[in-house]
């Protein structure tokens, strides 16, 4: 963060100082007092179960130079009427002080975090780069990420999520992106928005916000995203599967469920061999490559970066080979598109190993009135792929997608305990996928499967 005194911050956010107003803030804001560092500012947020004002002393004892609060507390700080609004105002000010900073904003129904991680891997090898941590992409995460930037920062990559129409527009007003990326429009958060058309309108806010000198990067995987070109007067770069796309993949092969392809851009063609799992990673790689193309990064640098990048965010297609049982932990989140992509990867692994495929699936949230139908569509995809076992945990919504004559065996389990009892039916060479919406905490199930399998194998060796 650029250095600012508490007095300067108060003027920027229309607040009032208390304590020593000359204290200098040199580090980005934190809202967990345990993460306070020397020179940071602590945000006293009030939630349903906790009040940040109770932790201001702890934050200052750990090095925070001040606090942003809605009432005066002991120590140093700035009182504001709304902390979230004040943080966004502060980030907007800092953005204006960094005219040389290149801001890349990424949105889409799926793939945001992986695309961000791939892009960060490439850009950080060339210059100082700040990017959204994990999936911290909301009205708090985006400004905090932006506030990490200083005069030495060349690139800032912001994930932009949305729960309501207008959310992305507000973030863009703050961040002023130089490059705006829309990956695809899908069914994630369908329950919040009511229709795919409304989701598309919200994602389009990013492209509508771009100035004529900015670059729009658009996926061609759905008609909604492709049509967003009409919202932008400046340069557009398309990426996707069409031979006419500016950035595309040619000669695709899957080796051990990892994509290998030739990256084709207006600059030429170069080979990519990804470490990430799943054919769906190709679109994420192409999005990152399209951004780098917009930034005039050489194609050989892009291809090398895509080939060496590993998953930076946890619980996303994490592969654990546990004593001849392959466990794919993809438990961070789920929507119909990502579920199908994960099943595609599962079948590739079992085709290579010759074992059975086990899909331990839980509920996908925020799908609204179409929830049951969309769960059934995922099960239908599992049937079409020939998944051997679909373990449905805590929801019966998958059942309607499995025909009576299907080779896919459907198991229904009320909870993790019942699901773990099925591990005894797994055999060496099998592959297990674990996936559900974040709220279901399937990372615990993944760990439980690993522990249960190890115990069974120890018993076999006695």
Secondary structure, 3 states (H helix, E strand, C coil): CCCEEHHHHHHHHCCEEECCCCCEECCCCECCHHHCCCCCEEECCECCCCEHHHHHHHHHHCCCCEEEECCCCCCCEEECCCHHHHHHHHHHHHHHCCCCCEEEEEECCCCHHHHHHHHHHHHCCCCCEEECCCCCCCCCHHHHHHHCCCCCCCEEEEECCCCCCCHHHHHHHHHCCCEEEECCCCCCCHHHHCCHHHHHHHHHHHHHHCCCCCEEEEECCCHHHHHHHHHCCCEEEEEECCCCCCEEEEEEEEECCEEEEEEEECCEEEEEEEEEECCCHHHHHHHHHHHHHHCCCCHHHHHHHHHHCCCCCCCCCEEEEECCEEEEECCCCCCHHHHHHHHHHHHHHHHHHCCCEEEEECCCCCCHHHHHHHHHHHHHHHHHHCCCEEEEECCCCCHHHCCCCCCCEEEEECCHHHHHHHHHHCCCCCEEEEECCHHHCHHHHHHHHHHHHHHHHHHHHC
